[in-house]
Amino acid sequence: MLDNKIAIVTGASRGIGRAIALTLASYGASVIVNYNGSKEKAEEVVNEIKSKGGTASVYQADASDFEAVKTMFADVVKEYGKIDILVNNAGITRDNLILKMTEEEFDAVIDTNLKGVFNCLKQASRIMLKQKSGRIINISSVVGVIGNPGQVNYSAAKAGVIGMTKSLAKELGSRGITVNAVAPGYINTDMTAVLGDELKQKVTDNIPLRRLGEVADIAETVAFLASEKAAYITGQTIQVDGGLGI
């Protein structure tokens, strides 16, 4: 499905990003596993892909650093000759109620989760416009759609990602480039593992499907959007949340 495609997945060393990298590789894509601080975890992802006969490499770059991102994209094009797929997954949380949230907590989340997406979109757009082809998938969140107490910073960033997705889809569509977003709900990852049983049950009770999602649910949706099967879908936000955001 993705044979001979070159994909960059940001924040791919663990969780949803890891699952996306492994899934894209399983469909034939050569995957650049981007990470910021988790080198060992990123190398584990690459080794797993290679052990299954796939192609992958690691690349360290802080998504919030404009110049570092610019260099990463230039290096990938120099090595592989093109970039077919970009998955903007890198993100952090600094949760706090607004009365306690510091400026640093707000800025850190906006810098990585929103500006980091901009940094990658800018570099990918230039490359894909020349190619007259490409698939961009931005990882948003259900809280960017419905909000969440204690996550003013995260919700703002993820809502902003949806806005950028729609705008860029209009900018790039005439060149055959699609831009879509995936908005995960509560997914079984390290981030949700720290939730207490009582809170987890409360969350589950609010989900029509009555369960948390799995990383594969997100990864398979991304793979579909990256494929030719989704060639006529652009500017959309697909909520993979078990119905939480209805």
C-alpha positions as CSV (number, residue, x, y, z in Angstrom):
1,M,0.0,0.0,0.0
2,L,2.9,2.4,0.7
3,D,5.7,0.7,-1.2
4,N,8.6,3.1,-2.1
5,K,7.1,5.9,0.0
6,I,9.3,8.0,2.3
7,A,7.7,9.0,5.6
8,I,8.7,11.2,8.4
9,V,7.0,10.6,11.8
10,T,7.8,13.1,14.5
11,G,7.8,12.0,18.1
12,A,8.0,8.4,17.0
13,S,10.0,6.9,19.8
14,R,7.0,5.7,21.9
15,G,3.2,5.6,22.2
16,I,1.1,6.6,19.3
17,G,4.1,7.8,17.2
18,R,5.8,4.4,17.6
19,A,2.7,2.6,16.5
20,I,2.4,4.9,13.5
21,A,6.0,4.3,12.4
22,L,5.7,0.5,12.8
23,T,2.4,0.5,10.9
24,L,3.6,2.7,8.0
25,A,6.7,0.5,7.7
26,S,4.6,-2.7,7.7
27,Y,2.8,-1.3,4.6
28,G,6.1,-0.7,2.8
29,A,7.1,2.8,3.6
30,S,10.7,3.8,4.6
31,V,10.3,5.6,7.9
32,I,12.4,8.3,9.4
33,V,11.8,7.9,13.2
34,N,12.1,11.4,14.6
35,Y,12.8,11.9,18.3
36,N,13.9,14.7,20.6
37,G,15.2,13.1,23.8
38,S,14.5,9.3,23.7
39,K,17.3,8.1,21.5
40,E,17.3,4.5,22.9
41,K,13.6,4.2,22.4
42,A,13.8,5.5,18.9
43,E,16.5,3.1,18.0
44,E,14.4,0.3,19.4
45,V,11.6,1.3,16.9
46,V,14.0,1.3,14.0
47,N,15.4,-2.1,15.0
48,E,11.9,-3.6,15.3
49,I,11.1,-2.3,11.8
50,K,14.3,-3.7,10.3
51,S,13.8,-7.1,12.1
52,K,10.5,-7.4,10.2
53,G,12.2,-6.6,6.8
54,G,11.4,-2.9,6.7
55,T,13.5,0.2,6.2
56,A,13.9,2.9,8.8
57,S,16.4,5.4,10.3
58,V,16.5,7.6,13.3
59,Y,16.8,11.4,13.3
60,Q,17.1,13.6,16.3
61,A,15.4,17.0,16.1
62,D,13.3,19.1,18.4
63,A,10.1,19.9,16.5
64,S,9.9,23.3,18.2
65,D,13.3,24.3,16.9
66,F,12.8,25.9,13.4
67,E,16.3,25.5,12.2
68,A,16.7,21.9,13.5
69,V,13.5,21.0,11.6
70,K,14.7,22.7,8.5
71,T,18.0,20.7,8.6
72,M,16.1,17.5,9.2
73,F,14.0,17.8,6.1
74,A,17.0,18.9,4.0
75,D,19.0,15.9,5.2
76,V,16.1,13.5,4.5
77,V,15.7,14.8,0.9
78,K,19.4,14.6,0.4
79,E,19.4,11.0,1.5
80,Y,16.1,9.7,0.1
81,G,15.4,12.2,-2.7
82,K,11.9,12.9,-1.6
83,I,9.4,13.0,1.2
84,D,6.0,11.5,0.5
85,I,4.4,11.4,3.9
86,L,4.6,13.6,7.0
87,V,3.0,12.7,10.2
88,N,3.1,15.5,12.8
89,N,2.8,13.6,16.0
90,A,5.4,15.1,18.4
91,G,3.6,16.6,21.5
92,I,3.9,17.2,25.2
93,T,1.5,17.9,28.1
94,R,1.9,20.4,31.0
95,D,-1.5,20.1,32.6
96,N,-2.8,22.6,35.1
97,L,-5.8,24.6,35.9
98,I,-5.7,28.1,34.5
99,L,-5.2,29.7,37.9
100,K,-2.2,27.6,38.5
101,M,-0.8,27.3,35.0
102,T,2.5,29.1,34.6
103,E,3.5,31.0,31.5
104,E,6.3,28.4,31.0
105,E,3.8,25.6,31.0
106,F,1.6,27.3,28.4
107,D,4.5,28.3,26.2
108,A,6.2,24.9,26.3
109,V,3.0,23.1,25.0
110,I,2.3,25.8,22.3
111,D,6.0,25.7,21.2
112,T,6.0,21.9,20.6
113,N,2.4,21.0,19.8
114,L,1.5,24.0,17.6
115,K,4.6,25.8,16.5
116,G,6.3,22.4,16.0
117,V,3.6,21.4,13.6
118,F,4.0,24.7,11.7
119,N,7.8,24.2,11.5
120,C,7.3,20.8,9.9
121,L,4.4,21.9,7.6
122,K,6.5,24.8,6.2
123,Q,9.4,22.5,5.2
124,A,7.2,19.7,3.9
125,S,5.0,22.1,1.9
126,R,8.0,23.4,-0.1
127,I,9.2,19.9,-0.9
128,M,5.8,18.4,-1.7
129,L,4.8,21.4,-3.9
130,K,7.8,20.7,-6.1
131,Q,6.9,17.0,-6.2
132,K,3.2,17.8,-6.9
133,S,2.3,15.1,-4.5
134,G,2.3,14.3,-0.8
135,R,0.3,13.3,2.3
136,I,0.3,15.3,5.5
137,I,-1.4,13.9,8.6
138,N,-1.5,16.0,11.7
139,I,-2.2,14.4,15.1
140,S,-4.7,16.6,17.0
141,S,-6.8,15.5,19.9
142,V,-10.4,15.2,20.9
143,V,-9.7,17.9,23.5
144,G,-9.0,20.2,20.6
145,V,-12.6,19.7,19.6
146,I,-14.5,19.5,23.0
147,G,-12.0,21.0,25.5
148,N,-10.9,19.6,28.8
149,P,-10.4,21.1,32.3
150,G,-6.7,21.6,33.2
151,Q,-5.6,21.6,29.5
152,V,-6.1,25.1,28.3
153,N,-2.7,25.0,26.7
154,Y,-3.0,21.5,25.2
155,S,-6.6,22.2,23.9
156,A,-5.6,25.5,22.4
157,A,-2.6,23.9,20.5
158,K,-4.7,20.9,19.3
159,A,-7.5,23.1,18.1
160,G,-4.9,25.2,16.3
161,V,-3.7,22.1,14.6
162,I,-7.1,21.5,13.2
163,G,-7.3,25.1,11.9
164,M,-3.9,24.8,10.2
165,T,-5.0,21.5,8.7
166,K,-8.0,23.1,7.0
167,S,-6.1,26.1,5.8
168,L,-3.1,24.2,4.4
169,A,-5.5,21.7,2.6
170,K,-6.8,24.7,0.7
171,E,-3.3,26.0,-0.1
172,L,-1.9,22.7,-1.3
173,G,-4.9,20.9,-2.8
174,S,-4.4,22.1,-6.4
175,R,-1.0,20.3,-6.4
176,G,-2.5,16.9,-5.4
177,I,-1.4,17.2,-1.8
178,T,-3.8,16.1,0.9
179,V,-3.7,17.5,4.5
180,N,-5.8,15.8,7.2
181,A,-5.9,15.5,10.9
182,V,-6.6,12.6,13.3
183,A,-8.0,13.5,16.7
184,P,-7.4,10.6,19.1
185,G,-9.6,10.2,22.2
186,Y,-8.3,8.4,25.3
187,I,-5.8,5.8,24.1
188,N,-4.0,3.1,26.0
189,T,-0.5,4.6,26.3
190,D,1.9,5.6,29.0
191,M,0.0,8.9,29.3
192,T,-3.3,7.2,30.2
193,A,-1.6,4.5,32.3
194,V,-1.0,7.0,35.1
195,L,-4.7,7.7,35.5
196,G,-6.2,6.2,38.6
197,D,-8.8,3.4,38.3
198,E,-11.6,5.7,39.4
199,L,-10.8,8.4,36.9
200,K,-10.3,5.8,34.2
201,Q,-13.7,4.3,34.9
202,K,-15.3,7.8,34.8
203,V,-13.7,8.5,31.4
204,T,-14.8,5.1,30.1
205,D,-18.4,5.7,31.2
206,N,-18.4,8.8,28.9
207,I,-17.3,6.9,25.9
208,P,-20.1,5.4,23.8
209,L,-18.0,2.3,23.0
210,R,-17.2,2.0,26.7
211,R,-13.5,1.4,26.3
212,L,-10.2,3.2,25.7
213,G,-8.8,3.0,22.3
214,E,-5.6,1.3,21.2
215,V,-2.6,2.8,19.4
216,A,-3.4,0.6,16.4
217,D,-6.7,2.4,16.0
218,I,-4.8,5.6,15.4
219,A,-2.0,4.1,13.4
220,E,-4.3,2.3,10.9
221,T,-6.3,5.5,10.4
222,V,-3.0,7.4,9.6
223,A,-1.9,4.7,7.2
224,F,-5.3,4.9,5.4
225,L,-5.0,8.7,5.1
226,A,-1.4,8.3,3.8
227,S,-2.5,5.9,1.1
228,E,-4.0,6.3,-2.4
229,K,-7.3,5.0,-0.9
230,A,-7.7,8.4,0.7
231,A,-6.7,10.4,-2.4
232,Y,-10.0,12.4,-2.4
233,I,-10.0,13.2,1.3
234,T,-8.5,16.5,2.5
235,G,-9.0,19.1,5.1
236,Q,-10.8,16.7,7.4
237,T,-10.4,15.8,11.1
238,I,-11.2,12.2,11.8
239,Q,-12.0,11.7,15.5
240,V,-10.8,8.3,16.6
241,D,-12.3,8.5,20.1
242,G,-14.9,5.8,20.5
243,G,-17.6,8.5,20.2
244,L,-16.4,10.6,23.1
245,G,-16.5,13.8,21.0
246,I,-20.0,13.4,19.7
